[in-house]
Amino acid sequence: MFKIIIIFVFILSFTINAEVVTKTTFKTVEGSGEGLSRSEAVNNALIEAISQLSGVYIKQEKFMNDLSIESSKGDYSSYQYNNKIKRITKGKADSYKIIEVNEFNGKYKIRVKVTNSKTKKYYKTPGLNNKNRRSIVVVPGNFILGSFNILGESKSFNEANINLSQELLNKITETRKFNVLDREESRAYINEKKVIQSEDAAKNEVLKLGKVLSADYILLTSIKNLEISKEKRNRYISNTNDSLNVSVTVQFKIITTATRQVKLSKTRSYNFEEIGNSNREIYYNILSKVSSEISTEIIENIYPLKIVKMNANEITINQGNLKLGSKYEVFELGEKIIDSYTKESLGRSEIKVGEAEIIRILPKYSIAKIIEGNASKNNILRSIVMKNKKDEFEKVGKESDVEINSNGGVVLPFD
């Protein structure tokens, strides 16, 4: 007769520098055996117990010859057994304990407990758990000859696309909804890897290697058009400077790394006014605004803003770094909508219940006040932007095509 008992023990040891986690697992197996002598009964019990361990096969004769020692209850005898068991089983078992002894008619019947312990160390990556989020890499468009004219200054297509991808990387990182991966600083990573592998580094530092993530999605961006013009004003009527009109057209698409399937492809045009003074300020403000628009569209269609807490007329939203004073429509989620042809989920119907305005922003969440209607926990929000100076607003983005689970998670429309 045998019994298998598996015990998992987690020993967490954190060092300030390397954050190394040590996990020890114990697997315990029981077995019984009979023999004319105590040592023979112990050997038979051990054979039965060890044979239940996964991946262990030993010949009885070899085991008997290797383990038979003088019958003893002393610690030295047990130590000899433990070392030999570990060697014969190649580490599958490392210690034993006699838990019951019976003697009858000149025979021994003994029950033993064999224990196998495994200790593993791994590096605990700092920050949020990357397993809870999808990984994305932002890549500028293909190399193209040519340049944009920024109020008399030339800016190459490639430099503009690189600058835009960097701004997008910043904006998407701020949302804290993706693992945003770096693919530009390879030399810095290689140099740091050499330091970790050097003799000067602590032994546990090497555990940091092998943690590189691959991207679930690739976001490709390309500026197709960038026009900036000045509008002359009648200086006899107004003392204000000439106004700036900016028109930008950007193409972006999301590709899955595994299949190279295009999951999202958009071309968007944006118009801005009064966005800076110097040419440099104007240029980078354009990229920042375009990046904000694109990241907002991507995030709101994948992870709609959600109310996570209510406090009287104020609500807490599960995203930080939103724009102070920006306004949102509040929606209650209705029934699921299924495409009758593909049988795929089209998301859920949305019922507008109110409007909210951002009154406080923090790195991880934002606070808004209800300015119209009402709201409840788990309602979602969609941005509305000023359409003209008469405070008319229009909704930005399309209806959600995500499925929100009961636990608050989402099923991405890409999947």
C-alpha positions, 0 to 999 in steps of 0.5 A: 500500500502506498500514499502520495502526499504533495505539499507545496511550500513557497519560500519568498526571499526578496533582495533589495537589488535583484528581487530574487524569489526562491520557491521550494516544492515538497513532494511526499510519497508513502510506501510499506514493505515487509522483510525478515530483517528491519533493513530488508523491510525498510528497503522494500518500503522505500522501493514501493514509495520511490517507484511512485515518483514520476520518472524514477525506475530502479532495479530492486537488486541494485537498490538492495545492494546499495542501500542495505546497512546495519539496522539502526535507529541512529541519525547516521544511518538515516543520513547514509540512506538519504544520501544514497537515495538521492544518488540512486534516484538522481535527485528524485528523492532526497530523504525518508522517514520511518513512520510505523514499525510492526513486528510479528512472527519474526517478520517486520512490516514497516511504513516509510515516508519519502520526500523529494524537495525541489528549489527554484530561484527566479527573478521577479520583474519589478512593476505591474504583472506583465501577464495581465496585459498584452504586449505591444511595440510601436514602429515608425513607417518604412523609410521614404525619401522626401521632407515636410516644410515646417514654416520654412524649415525642412523635416524629413519624412523618416525623422517625422515618423520616428518622432511620431512613434516616440510620442505614441510610445509615450502616450500608450505607456501612460495609459498603463494598459499595455506592456510597451516594449522597446526595440530601439535601445539594443546597444544599451541592453547588450551592454547591460547584459554583459555586466550581468554576465560578468564576474563582477556581478552577484550570482543571482543577477544572471536570473534577470536574463531570459525575461525579454517579452515578445510583442502580441501586437505591432503598431505601425504609424506613418505621416502621409501629409503635414501642412502648416499655413499662416493666416494673415490678419488685418492689423488695422482691426486686430493687434493679434499675430497671424494664426496658424492652421495645421492639417495632418494625415496619419495612417496607422495599423495594428498587426498580430505578431503570430500571424501577421494579420492586420487587425486594425487599419485607419487613416485619420486627418486632424486639424489644429489651430494656435498650437505654439510659437516657435517652429520647434514648439509647433512641430512637437505640439502637432506630434503630441496632439496627433499621438493623443488622438490615436492612442485615445482611439486605440485605447477607447476601443480596446479598453474603454474607460471604466468607473471603478468607484463612486463618491456622491457626485464624483467618480473614479476612472481607471486611467490616469493622465487624462486631460483636465476639463475634458468631457465624456459621455457615460454609458451603461452596458446592455445586452451582447450583440452577435453578428448573424453571419460570423457568429462573432461578438460585436460588443454590447449595446450602450445606453447613455446615462450621463456626462462627466468632466475630468476635475483631477488627474493622477498617474494611475487614475482620474477623478471626474464629476457628473455634470449631466444625468447619473452614473454607476460603478462599472459604467464606461466612458467615451470622450466628446470634444468641443466642435466649435466655440459655441460649446457644441460637442461631438462624440469621438471614436466608434461603438465598443466592440469589446466584451467585458467580463463579469470580473472586469476584464475584457476580451479584445476585439482582435482575438 
